[in-house]
Amino acid sequence: MGIGPFIRRMFGPYLVAGLTVRYTIVGAICALAHNAVMIVGDLAGGHYVPMTVLSLGIVTPLGYLLHSRFTFREQLSSRAFLRFASSVTAGFALCLLSMAILCTGLGLPVVIAAPLTTITLFLWNYVSAHWAILDRWRLN
């Protein structure tokens, strides 16, 4: 048995915990950036649809950079960024649908709807970031 499998078997739970903590830190930074764009835009009189598009343009490169370098400790690459951006764009559709249901359908203010939407997209983003940056699903 090589040293790599031994380390993964002996310290696997700690590696997964470290990855999860790093993912959560980056996720929180991206969530704060997204919610700031949404709430400040709403307070300035903007509609949630263009604010969601603006947030997509700001948070996508920020999230890719932080997840690649800090969460997964991988080199930046255009292929991984395109995969990450495509997964984020799919999440964008879920985000927009959630905002439409909460704001337009239920009449909730953006200051409540944006954080609720962010929470519901956490799992999607966790799985898709792994796939996009690592080119496979891996926990350690």
N, C-alpha and C positions, 0 to 999 in steps of 0.2 A: 504494500500500500504506500502510495506517495504521500508526501507531507500535506499537499493541498486537500485531499479527501479527509485526512486525519483532522486537520484544522477545522474544516467545515463541519465534521461530525461532532467534534469536541466543543467548538465555539459557535456553531450555527445559530442558536437562539440569540446570542449576543450580537452576531453580525446582522441578523434580521432586525433586532431591536434598534441597533445603530442606524440602519437604513431607514427604518420607520420614523425615528426621531428626526433625521435629516430631511426626509420627505415632508414631514409635518411642519418643520420650520420654513422650508421653501414654500409649501402650500399656504401657510399663514401669511407670508410676505405677499404672495400673488393674490390671495383672497383680500388682503387689506388694500392692495393697489386697485383691484377690480371694484371693490365696494366704494373706495374713495372716488373713483371715476364716476360710478353710477350715482352716488349720493350727491356729490358736488355738482355733477351735471344736472341732476334733477332740481337741486336748489337754485341753479342758474337759469332754470326754465327749459332745459333740454328734455326731450322725450327719451324714454328708456331704450328705444330701438337704436338711434344713432349713438347713444352712450354705450350700448353693448358692443357696437362695432368699434368704437374708439377704444374701449377696454381690450377688445381682442387684439387690436394693433399694438397696444402697449404691453399687455401682460404676456402675450405669446413669446416674443423674444426674451423678455425678462425671465419667464419660467424656464425656457429652454436653457438659457445660460446658467441659471442657478442649479437646475436639476442635473445638467450634464457635469458641471464642475464640482458641485458640492454634494448633491444627493448620491449620484452614481459614480462620481469620480472618473468620468470618461472624457475623452478628447472631443472637442467640437467638430462636427462634420456637417456638410450641407445635406447629405442623405438623411442623417438623424434629425436635422432641423425640419426638413420637409415632412418626415414621418410624424414628428411632434406637432407641427403646424396642422397637418391633416387630422390628427386625433383631436387637437384643440378645436378645430373647425367643426367637427362632428359634435363635440361638447357644446360649442356655440349654439348649434341648433337646439339642443336640449335646454340650454340656458334661456334662449329667446322664447321658446315654448313655455317654459316655467314662468318667465316674467309676464308673458301675455296672459296666462291663466291667473296668476296672482294679482297683477295690476289691472288689466282690462276686464278679466272675468270676475274676479272676486273684489275688485276695488281697493286692494291694499296699497298703501303708499310705497314708493320705491325704497324708502329707508327700512322698511320691514321686508319687502319682497326680495331685494338683492341679497341680504344675508341668508334668507331661507333657501334661495336658489343656489347659493354658494355651497351650503351644507349638503344639498342633495347631489351636487356634482362631484363631491370629494372622491367617492369610490370610482366613478368613471375616470377621473383624472389620474388617480393612483395607478389603475391598471393600464391606461393608455400611455402614461409616461414611461412605465417599465418597457412596454412593447416598442415605443418609438425610439428611445435612447439606447436601450440594450439590444434591440433587434430580436428580442425574445422575452418571454416571461421568466423572471428569475427573482428569488427573494434574497439571495445572498451573493 
